[in-house]
Amino acid sequence: MDKKIMTIETNTQITFHDLRVGVGNFGIDPNATGRDTQSAVIWPFLRNEETGRPSVLVHEGDVIDLDVYQLKILNISQNTIKIQFILKVQDSE
């Protein structure tokens, strides 16, 4: 298992192994329970997929499973999001 914590700025993307994640649309989610809940939208894309996956609205504490990856949303501020990336299975290559 491989883990890494990364902070990503708005309108940028990062790569963790074969997973790319873009982030943007930071703000307050009016539909979330709890007052002034920060949210952001992530766009995941796995290498070897012809198209990216649908965007996901995330909040602090969310856990997202994508194939062999898990993303834990640690913190969201006005312009950045901190995510722990976990590769659940290592390739045997």
Buried (B, 14 or more C-beta within 10 A) or exposed (E): EEEEEBEBEBEEBBEBBBBBBBBBEBEEBEEEEEEEBBBBBBBBBBEEEEEEBEBBEBBBEBEBEBBBBBBBBBEBEEEBBBBBBBBEEEEEE
